[in-house]
């Protein structure tokens, strides 16, 4: 199939070795950050924080979170150009959602007279995913996966390599980045940059995906 979207997705892969001397431009980082901000989420909840680590000091802090587990991902912490921590709010409240509705009215997206209907009506869906202790982290984490999917495609369009990492230590990340997380939880991260030629064994390999007939049903 000849289409730019398909070309982008065929070129995207999980980088295994980064060239520490190559940095993503400020222009591309601006595009990426705006693309993340524009990610979709259920009821437009946006229950996330994206913590971008670009200084050596910040990336070293992330490197330190691998002290107890998943050391196979540790080199990416300092060799990749940037690291992005994808964090979600495990106790998303109606007050949190109120900020979204305020923004919808301010932008002109939502008529002011619909404010209460949106606040109470749409938030009912969040209530369905909230337990008796106010925990809805499974739901908010799912929204954050939508954001990382969007981010991966944008990176492919920009020609930037990436490594999604569920192999992180949420407890140590929570300790070392406690101030920045401010109650949010990070259970996965994304290394981004440019692969190191000749040392990234995953680069240039053909895609291995199940055939369309196995995964797509058209009725």
One Martini backbone bead per residue (centre of mass of N, CA, C, O) as a GRO file, in nm:
protein
  219
    1UNK     BB    1   0.096   0.037   0.023
    2UNK     BB    2   0.047   0.387  -0.078
    3UNK     BB    3   0.119   0.570   0.218
    4UNK     BB    4   0.231   0.777   0.457
    5UNK     BB    5   0.121   0.632   0.705
    6UNK     BB    6   0.240   0.352   0.632
    7UNK     BB    7   0.530   0.442   0.615
    8UNK     BB    8   0.558   0.532   0.904
    9UNK     BB    9   0.476   0.255   1.042
   10UNK     BB   10   0.703   0.087   0.901
   11UNK     BB   11   0.944   0.263   1.030
   12UNK     BB   12   0.855   0.186   1.298
   13UNK     BB   13   1.041   0.115   1.603
   14UNK     BB   14   1.234  -0.047   1.851
   15UNK     BB   15   1.484   0.081   2.004
   16UNK     BB   16   1.818  -0.048   2.139
   17UNK     BB   17   2.018   0.195   2.036
   18UNK     BB   18   2.181   0.496   2.116
   19UNK     BB   19   2.289   0.818   2.013
   20UNK     BB   20   2.428   1.043   2.235
   21UNK     BB   21   2.509   1.276   2.010
   22UNK     BB   22   2.202   1.294   1.945
   23UNK     BB   23   1.960   1.556   1.892
   24UNK     BB   24   1.668   1.697   1.934
   25UNK     BB   25   1.505   1.941   1.822
   26UNK     BB   26   1.325   2.208   1.927
   27UNK     BB   27   1.111   2.196   1.706
   28UNK     BB   28   1.030   1.896   1.741
   29UNK     BB   29   0.955   1.920   2.041
   30UNK     BB   30   0.723   2.116   2.000
   31UNK     BB   31   0.550   1.930   1.830
   32UNK     BB   32   0.533   1.695   2.031
   33UNK     BB   33   0.403   1.844   2.272
   34UNK     BB   34   0.147   1.929   2.118
   35UNK     BB   35   0.056   1.645   2.038
   36UNK     BB   36   0.015   1.542   2.324
   37UNK     BB   37  -0.192   1.757   2.414
   38UNK     BB   38  -0.397   1.653   2.165
   39UNK     BB   39  -0.488   1.413   2.285
   40UNK     BB   40  -0.701   1.170   2.340
   41UNK     BB   41  -1.002   1.130   2.561
   42UNK     BB   42  -1.214   1.049   2.781
   43UNK     BB   43  -1.415   1.319   2.811
   44UNK     BB   44  -1.158   1.495   2.798
   45UNK     BB   45  -0.983   1.447   3.070
   46UNK     BB   46  -0.671   1.458   3.091
   47UNK     BB   47  -0.511   1.242   3.319
   48UNK     BB   48  -0.216   1.391   3.275
   49UNK     BB   49   0.151   1.364   3.254
   50UNK     BB   50   0.440   1.513   3.087
   51UNK     BB   51   0.774   1.424   3.150
   52UNK     BB   52   1.054   1.597   3.035
   53UNK     BB   53   1.380   1.464   2.970
   54UNK     BB   54   1.692   1.659   2.885
   55UNK     BB   55   1.881   1.658   3.103
   56UNK     BB   56   2.134   1.501   3.254
   57UNK     BB   57   2.015   1.510   3.541
   58UNK     BB   58   1.734   1.392   3.477
   59UNK     BB   59   1.836   1.126   3.342
   60UNK     BB   60   1.987   1.025   3.593
   61UNK     BB   61   1.743   0.988   3.768
   62UNK     BB   62   1.620   0.771   3.587
   63UNK     BB   63   1.860   0.576   3.602
   64UNK     BB   64   1.817   0.528   3.918
   65UNK     BB   65   1.537   0.358   3.883
   66UNK     BB   66   1.717   0.079   3.802
   67UNK     BB   67   1.833  -0.060   4.067
   68UNK     BB   68   1.610  -0.324   4.085
   69UNK     BB   69   1.511  -0.311   3.770
   70UNK     BB   70   1.529  -0.326   3.430
   71UNK     BB   71   1.835  -0.287   3.313
   72UNK     BB   72   1.791  -0.307   2.998
   73UNK     BB   73   1.682   0.010   2.999
   74UNK     BB   74   1.900   0.200   3.127
   75UNK     BB   75   2.069   0.319   2.885
   76UNK     BB   76   1.842   0.508   2.773
   77UNK     BB   77   1.847   0.731   2.992
   78UNK     BB   78   2.138   0.858   2.868
   79UNK     BB   79   2.135   0.810   2.542
   80UNK     BB   80   1.897   0.946   2.494
   81UNK     BB   81   1.774   1.248   2.429
   82UNK     BB   82   1.489   1.162   2.555
   83UNK     BB   83   1.246   1.153   2.823
   84UNK     BB   84   0.912   1.018   2.886
   85UNK     BB   85   0.673   1.061   3.130
   86UNK     BB   86   0.380   0.869   3.183
   87UNK     BB   87   0.118   1.012   3.366
   88UNK     BB   88  -0.136   0.938   3.615
   89UNK     BB   89  -0.448   0.985   3.770
   90UNK     BB   90  -0.580   0.777   4.030
   91UNK     BB   91  -0.775   1.042   4.146
   92UNK     BB   92  -1.013   1.140   3.966
   93UNK     BB   93  -1.206   1.434   3.966
   94UNK     BB   94  -1.442   1.673   3.932
   95UNK     BB   95  -1.237   1.903   3.967
   96UNK     BB   96  -1.060   1.815   3.736
   97UNK     BB   97  -1.287   1.832   3.519
   98UNK     BB   98  -1.356   2.132   3.550
   99UNK     BB   99  -1.107   2.237   3.394
  100UNK     BB  100  -1.202   2.128   3.122
  101UNK     BB  101  -1.473   2.276   3.103
  102UNK     BB  102  -1.354   2.555   3.120
  103UNK     BB  103  -1.190   2.524   2.855
  104UNK     BB  104  -1.432   2.471   2.668
  105UNK     BB  105  -1.562   2.745   2.709
  106UNK     BB  106  -1.318   2.936   2.649
  107UNK     BB  107  -1.284   2.817   2.344
  108UNK     BB  108  -1.599   2.754   2.233
  109UNK     BB  109  -1.687   2.450   2.241
  110UNK     BB  110  -1.874   2.532   2.493
  111UNK     BB  111  -2.156   2.627   2.600
  112UNK     BB  112  -2.228   2.780   2.892
  113UNK     BB  113  -2.520   2.643   2.930
  114UNK     BB  114  -2.365   2.340   2.931
  115UNK     BB  115  -2.190   2.300   3.182
  116UNK     BB  116  -2.353   2.116   3.382
  117UNK     BB  117  -2.410   1.887   3.185
  118UNK     BB  118  -2.115   1.812   3.142
  119UNK     BB  119  -2.009   1.777   3.429
  120UNK     BB  120  -2.233   1.560   3.515
  121UNK     BB  121  -2.269   1.375   3.269
  122UNK     BB  122  -1.978   1.291   3.185
  123UNK     BB  123  -1.871   1.213   3.474
  124UNK     BB  124  -2.033   0.950   3.505
  125UNK     BB  125  -1.818   0.776   3.363
  126UNK     BB  126  -1.606   0.802   3.583
  127UNK     BB  127  -1.778   0.680   3.808
  128UNK     BB  128  -1.789   0.390   3.680
  129UNK     BB  129  -1.446   0.387   3.736
  130UNK     BB  130  -1.506   0.423   4.052
  131UNK     BB  131  -1.441   0.359   4.363
  132UNK     BB  132  -1.494   0.386   4.710
  133UNK     BB  133  -1.186   0.535   4.716
  134UNK     BB  134  -1.147   0.697   4.426
  135UNK     BB  135  -1.042   0.485   4.228
  136UNK     BB  136  -0.924   0.530   3.857
  137UNK     BB  137  -0.645   0.420   3.732
  138UNK     BB  138  -0.729   0.230   3.501
  139UNK     BB  139  -0.864   0.452   3.332
  140UNK     BB  140  -0.635   0.670   3.319
  141UNK     BB  141  -0.421   0.486   3.199
  142UNK     BB  142  -0.571   0.429   2.933
  143UNK     BB  143  -0.552   0.722   2.829
  144UNK     BB  144  -0.236   0.728   2.817
  145UNK     BB  145  -0.213   0.522   2.586
  146UNK     BB  146  -0.326   0.704   2.372
  147UNK     BB  147  -0.092   0.909   2.385
  148UNK     BB  148   0.139   0.713   2.304
  149UNK     BB  149   0.028   0.641   2.029
  150UNK     BB  150   0.037   0.923   1.913
  151UNK     BB  151   0.340   0.972   1.962
  152UNK     BB  152   0.456   0.746   1.781
  153UNK     BB  153   0.351   0.862   1.514
  154UNK     BB  154   0.487   1.136   1.525
  155UNK     BB  155   0.776   1.030   1.535
  156UNK     BB  156   0.768   0.892   1.261
  157UNK     BB  157   0.714   1.154   1.099
  158UNK     BB  158   0.996   1.286   1.220
  159UNK     BB  159   1.227   1.058   1.240
  160UNK     BB  160   1.201   0.931   1.533
  161UNK     BB  161   1.310   0.739   1.773
  162UNK     BB  162   1.182   0.457   1.985
  163UNK     BB  163   1.101   0.344   2.343
  164UNK     BB  164   0.888   0.162   2.494
  165UNK     BB  165   0.839   0.146   2.870
  166UNK     BB  166   0.735  -0.093   3.111
  167UNK     BB  167   1.036  -0.134   3.211
  168UNK     BB  168   0.976  -0.013   3.517
  169UNK     BB  169   0.985   0.172   3.839
  170UNK     BB  170   0.729   0.316   3.997
  171UNK     BB  171   0.840   0.354   4.286
  172UNK     BB  172   1.107   0.505   4.217
  173UNK     BB  173   0.981   0.722   4.049
  174UNK     BB  174   0.802   0.828   4.282
  175UNK     BB  175   1.047   0.918   4.454
  176UNK     BB  176   1.239   1.083   4.251
  177UNK     BB  177   0.951   1.231   4.123
  178UNK     BB  178   0.755   1.347   4.339
  179UNK     BB  179   0.729   1.651   4.277
  180UNK     BB  180   0.638   1.624   3.974
  181UNK     BB  181   0.394   1.426   4.016
  182UNK     BB  182   0.193   1.496   4.245
  183UNK     BB  183   0.034   1.191   4.263
  184UNK     BB  184   0.119   1.069   4.028
  185UNK     BB  185   0.162   0.791   3.788
  186UNK     BB  186   0.444   0.590   3.668
  187UNK     BB  187   0.439   0.296   3.428
  188UNK     BB  188   0.560   0.458   3.177
  189UNK     BB  189   0.799   0.508   2.907
  190UNK     BB  190   0.996   0.727   2.673
  191UNK     BB  191   1.231   0.685   2.435
  192UNK     BB  192   1.423   0.937   2.248
  193UNK     BB  193   1.582   0.952   1.911
  194UNK     BB  194   1.888   0.799   1.783
  195UNK     BB  195   2.023   0.553   1.644
  196UNK     BB  196   2.292   0.322   1.642
  197UNK     BB  197   2.489   0.241   1.410
  198UNK     BB  198   2.547  -0.114   1.424
  199UNK     BB  199   2.392  -0.149   1.738
  200UNK     BB  200   2.094  -0.185   1.630
  201UNK     BB  201   1.932  -0.487   1.597
  202UNK     BB  202   1.629  -0.366   1.511
  203UNK     BB  203   1.720  -0.230   1.263
  204UNK     BB  204   1.560  -0.292   0.947
  205UNK     BB  205   1.340  -0.475   1.005
  206UNK     BB  206   1.080  -0.645   0.941
  207UNK     BB  207   0.764  -0.672   0.975
  208UNK     BB  208   0.557  -0.834   1.248
  209UNK     BB  209   0.237  -0.910   1.148
  210UNK     BB  210  -0.065  -0.986   1.143
  211UNK     BB  211  -0.303  -1.051   0.948
  212UNK     BB  212  -0.585  -0.893   0.864
  213UNK     BB  213  -0.780  -1.144   0.896
  214UNK     BB  214  -0.701  -1.180   1.213
  215UNK     BB  215  -0.787  -0.855   1.314
  216UNK     BB  216  -1.013  -0.794   1.088
  217UNK     BB  217  -1.364  -0.709   1.087
  218UNK     BB  218  -1.613  -0.698   0.832
  219UNK     BB  219  -1.980  -0.616   0.821
   0.00000   0.00000   0.00000
